[in-house]
Amino acid sequence: MFRDTIHYFGVLLMAFLSWSHISVASDGIHVSLKGAENQKIYLAMYKADQVLLVDSVTLDGGKGMIPVTNVKGAGLYMLYINKDFHQDLLLADDYNMTLNGTLGDKLEIKEVVGADETNYFLQYENKLAEARTEMKDLKKAYTGSKDDKSKKEMVSKQIKSLNSSMKKFLEQENKRSTKFYSSFLKATNPVRLPDSLLGDRKDSTIWIKQYMFMKEHYFDHIDFSKSGFVRTPILKRALDSYMNDILIPLPDSIGPALLGVIEKSKKNDDVYAYVANYLLTSSINSKIMGMDKVFVEIASMHQLRSGQTLVDSINYKKIKDKVMAVVPNLLGGKAHNLHLQTSSGEDVALYDLAGRFHVVAFWDPNCSHCKTVIPELYQKVFTKYFGEGVDFWAVNTQQDVEKWKSFIKDKNIGDWTNVYDKYGNSLMHHYYNITTTPKLFLLDNEMKIVAKNIGVETLISILEEKL
């Protein structure tokens, strides 16, 4: 079901080999595999998009017992021999079981004894596999029918019948009274728009209603009270899809929505910790400009709140330091005034600029990337927009004055305002979070940050839209 996560497993397997062992305990997952004499087999656990090792056993005559001491709880697990031989298992709270199967062209568990929900999942997987094979054959038959109308109609009925029978099967499975299996099954079927909201998305009224419905109900199929979802790929993929495919890519829209998801996740401590920390990390790593504001909002309300248990003291400090670094330069906030000096020694202040927009470029003459970007910025942006209500400040972040002046002269970029911190007291690195260069900011006439951490082409696009 989740085969694309297998590539994580090889590295983890190598680390595990040094401490794996054969258990002699009586409680655990008893495995009986025909054709697997003296074969080492591993139990692994899904954790988002990774597969983590739990324990192992070397089968004696095809039989052995995998300890369950390290099983963390309900979730999706895997029996693993190598990248070609593995099978998913769903565990609820009944870990002691017997798995009977074979190892031939594939690893195949044919029977589960002692764990109902694991057995339900096995039958479910088998049923899906059979349906996929049958549907593939039917579609092939339909395509091969060509102009044979009667045959096409017959195959169409068979396809419709298969879809109907699978729908009934899934409905019946969802009705089972289980601790995790039914919730897992429901989570594999994403929320869909109700019939009343189906329509042409080109109609703005319909689109807004569809968007609002998905924004509010996208996680209705996931039971946040079940900690087992932390040990599946489902939760992470739903969170990623929500951020990347459902929400409008604007921080002011994303922020409240993500905070809402975190509130829903509080039904279970493990799920809450995973969701809050994952969305915090995703917000600061997002390529959407201004998402650091969302990072600050999540951190302030969750990881940095008094009495929190989401992160340890080390990560608490890292998060707090990051918040302090980005708060002074959040999108929409007022940029800090800088009092700097020009290459001729004149004192100037950022707030003295009087244009409609101000481009502030922080750069370092020793930075290889700056040596390309700064002349490009001059040629493509300054020469086009200077005199059109746009001011330019090129800020040298270092103290190597001679190298800085030499670069200005060599690249012929002396017509805009070149400045540096002669006395080293501006705290520009703090107020503008300068950890790398070049770093471009666009400010409006009120000195509010319109854009930051952008490239030359993006800056041009924004100016074209604003002017």
Buried (B, 14 or more C-beta within 10 A) or exposed (E): BBEEBBEBBEEBBEEBEEEBEBBEEEEBBBBBBBEBEEBBBBBBBBBBBBBBBBBBBEBEEBBBBBBBEEBBBBBBBBBBBBEEBBBBBBBBEBBEBBBBBBBEEEBBBEEBEBBBBBBBBBEBBEBBEEBEEBBEEBEEBBEEBEEEEEBBEBBEEBBEEBEEEBEEBBEEBBEEEBBBBBBBBBBEEBBEBEEEBEBEEEEEEBBEBBBEBBBEEBBEBBBBEBBBBBBBBBBBBBBBEBBEEEBEEEBEBBBEBBBEBBBBBBEBEBBBBBBBBBBBEBBBEBEBBBBBBBBBBBBBBBBBEEEBEBBEEEEBEEBBEBBEBBBBBBBEBBBBEBBBBEBEEEEBEBBEBEBEBBBBBBBBBBBEEBBEBBBBBBBBBBEEBBEEBBBBBBBBBBEBBEBBBEBBEEBEBEEBBBBBBBEEEBEBEEBBBBEEBBBBBBBBEEBEBBBBBBEBEBBBEBBEEBE
